[in-house]
Amino acid sequence: MIQKSEFKQKVFPFLCIIFGNIIYALSIKLFVLPSGIALGGTTGIALIIEYFLHIPISAFVLVFNLAMLCLGYFVLGKAFAVTTILSSICYPLFLEICNRIFGDYALTDDVLLCTVLGGIGIGIALGLVIRSGASTGGMDIPPLILNKFFHIPVSTTLYAMDFIVVVFLAMFKSMDAILYGIIFTFIYTFFLDKTLVMGKSRTEIKIVTRRANEITDAILTQIDRGVTLLHAETGYKHYETEVVMSIVSNREIAKVERLAHSIDPKCFVIISRVTEVRGRGFSSARKYKKRPEDMQ
């Protein structure tokens, strides 16, 4: 029987990769292809190849992704290939299934709606795949290779390649399609970023106080969160003071703040949003150890 921790670490990421690719294929089939939006990446290249050579999009994507996967295996290593192979196969497979199920059916003829809904769907889909530790393959791989050897930022290479693809698409697509493609890129990038940090954002709270030990004990016992003590000095009169720093969930902010002010009404509280936290109590299980004073 699969334990909860094992399911979360091994099975759940694969389910997210599969589900993400289903959303990706549906978004391409139902919104992007019917609207004729100009796309970059592997799909954009596939549209160019289909126009000139009449090769089906799903077939080209499968061959291209497998070629890039082999390149990634030899250049970036086995671990990279293992995390990418499932996604590289799932997307063209699900795209072909969608083609057979929906045929020429279009959910809406409104190009703006297709741009917005397609961007949302693809942004969420890519976010799910990347959060699961996989790559979507295809045009994601050359930027990673260039980054490894020449230290060129991945985002810069991706945008440059997308721009080149869109320029070629402009040869047989209208200017409206190109402009909608630009809007589409902004939308899917926005939702990609939101999906990547979804559920991971936390709050950092710093408390400047002379009663640091009491506040520390209160947070440890009543909030059950870790605490770090920072030794500080005031800038005006150069008094020595302590800063209690802790990372808490968003719903615990008010409780920690009330707790600190109940112990030291004059304490100075700083609250900052943190996009991601990794470590015990957040990305890994908590592990309790007895403190020296508890062992006496």
N, C-alpha and C positions, 0 to 999 in steps of 0.2 A: 504494500500500500504506500502511495507517495505521500510523504509528509508535507506539511504546509510550506516549510522553508525550502524544501527541494523543489516543490511545484513552482514557487516564486522565482527561484534561481534558474531552473532548467526548462520547465515546460512553458511557463507564462511568456517568456520572451519569444519563443517560437510561435505561439498563438498570436502574439502582437504583430510579428512579421507577416504572418499569413493574413490576418485581418487588415493590416495596413495595405497590403498589396491588393486585396479585394476592393477596398475603398479607392485605391489609386486607379485600378482598371475600370471601375464603375464611373469615376469622375471623368476619365479620358473618353470612355464610350458615350456616356449620356450628355456630357456638357462640352468637352473640348472639341472632339471631332465634328459633331453636328454644327457647331458655331463657326468653324473654320479659323479659330484663333491661331495666331502665329506663335509657336512654342520653340523654346530652345531645347537643349539636352538631347537625349536619345530619341525621344518622340519627335522632335523637330527634324532631326536627321532622317528618321523613318518616313516622315511626310515628304521630304525632298526626294528620297529614293523611290517612294511610291509614285510620285508625280512623273519622274523621268524614266524609271525602269519598270514600273507597275508591279513591284514586289510588295506583297501584303505587309502591312505595318507590323503585325504580331510576329511574322516569320523573321523579318529583319531585326526586330528588337531582340528576339531570342538568340540569333546568331551573333549579333553585335555584343550583347551582354556576356555571352559565353567567351567570346574573343577577349573582351576586357577582363573577364574573370581569370583567364589563363595568364594574361599579362600581369595582373595583380598578384597572382600566385608566385610567379617567378621573380617579380621585382619587390613586392611588399611582404611576401612570406605566406606560409601555410595558414597561420592563425587568421589573417585577413580574409583569405579565400573561404575558409570554413564559415565565417560569419556572413559572407556575402552570397554564397552559392544558392541558399534557399530563396532569397529575394530575387536573384537574377533569373531564376527559373519560374517562380510564382507569378511575377507580373505578366510576362507574355502569355503564360498559360491561362490566367484569369481573363486577360484581354481577349483571347480567342474564344473562351467560353461566353463572354459577354457579347461578342460579335454574333455567335450562333444563337444566343437566346433572344437578343433584342433586334438583330438585323438592322434595318434602316430606321428603327424607331428613335424618335427624339423626344425627350421629356418636355422641352420648351424650345420655341423658335426665337426667343428673345436673346440676342447676343450678349447684352449686358448681364442678364440673369445667368447665362452660361458662364460668363467670365467670372462673376462673383462666386457662384456655387462651385464651379470647377476649381477655382483658386482655393476656396475653403477646404474642399475635399482632398485635394492633392497636398496642401499644407499639412493637414492632420495626418494623412497617410504617411508622408515622408517623416513626420515627427515620430510616429509610432515605430517605424522601422529603425530609425537612427537611435531612438531611446532604447531599443532592444539590443543595441550593440552591433547592428548589421549595417551594411551599405546597400544602397539601391542599385549598385553596379553601374554599368554603362558609362556615361560621361562623368560620373563621380570619381572614377579611378584615375584618369590622366592627371587631374589636378593634384591628387595625392602623390603620384609619382614625381611630378615636377616639384612639389613641396619638399619631398625627401631629398632630391639631388640638388636643387637650386634654391630651396628655401623661399619659393614664391608662395605668397598666401593663397590658400585654397579658394577662398571667396573671390579673389581677383581673377584667377584663372577660369573659374566657373562663369563669372559674368562676361569675360572676354569671349569664351567659347559660345555662350548663349547669344551674344551679340553677332558673332560671325554666322551662326545658324539662322538668326532672324534676317540678316542681310540677304542670304540666299533665298529665304522664304519670300522676301519682298519681290523676287523676280516673277512670281506667279500668284501672289496674294495681294489683296487690296491694302491701301494705307490704313483703312479702318481696322483690318485684321491685325496689322502690325501694332497699332496703338492699343487695341484691346489686349494684345499680347503683353504689352508693357504693364498695363493695369493688372493683368492676371499675375505677372511675376511679383509685383508688389504685394498682392493679396496672399499668394501662397507662401511667400517669404515671411509675412507677418504671422500667419497661422502656424507655420513651421516653428518659428521661435517660441510662440505661446505654448505649443504642444510639448516642446522639448523641456520647458521649465514647469509645466503644469504639475501641481502636486508636490513640487520640490522647494517652492519658495518658503522661506522661514524668516524670522525676525531676530535681529541682533539687538540686545539691550545692554547698555552700559550704565552703571550706576556709580557716580562719584560720591563717596561717603566716608565718614570716619567710623562708621559702625559696620565695616565690611564683613567681619566674622559672623555677626548676628544675621545679616541679610543672606550671606552665603549658606548658613545652616538652614534658614527658612526656605530658600529656593531648593536646596537638596532634599529636604524632608517633605515640604508641602507641594512643590511643583514637580519634583522628581526629574530635574534637569541638571546637567553638568554645569560647573562654574569654573571660571578662570580668574585669578586675582592678578591685577596689574598694579605695580607700584608707581605712583605718580607724584607730581609736585605742582602746586598751584602757581600760576604765572605772576600773580600780583604781589602776594606776600611770601611766596615760596614755602608754603606750609606743605609738609608731607601728608599725602592722602592715599587712599586706595580706590581702585576702580574694579567693580565687580562686573564681569562680562559673562553673558550667557546667551545661548541660542535657543529660542523657544518657538513653538508653533504660533500661528497668528491668533488663535483663540485664547492663548495663555498670556498675551501681552498685558491686558487690563489687570489680570490677577497678580502678575509679577509687580506691576507698577503700584498697585494698592498695597501689596505686601511690603515693598520697599519704603513707601511713605509712612506706613504704620509704624515701622521700626525707626526710621530717621526722616522726620518731616522736612528736613532741610536738604535732603539728598538731591543730587542733580542727575536726571535721567535722560539718556540719549537713546532713541529708538531708530533703527535703520533696517530697511528691507534687504534681505539676502536672497539671491536668485536660486542658489543651490547649496546644500550642506551634505557632506559625506563624512561618515564616521559612526561610531557607536551611538545608538539611540535614534539614528536617522536612517542611514543607508545600510547599517548592519545592526544586529541584535545588541541589546544592552548587556553589559557584564558587570555585576556588582562585586566590589571588593571592599573589605573592611578597612576603615581608616585607622591610623595608628592610635588615635584617641579612643576609638571604639574597642580596641583590643586590650586596653588597660583594665 
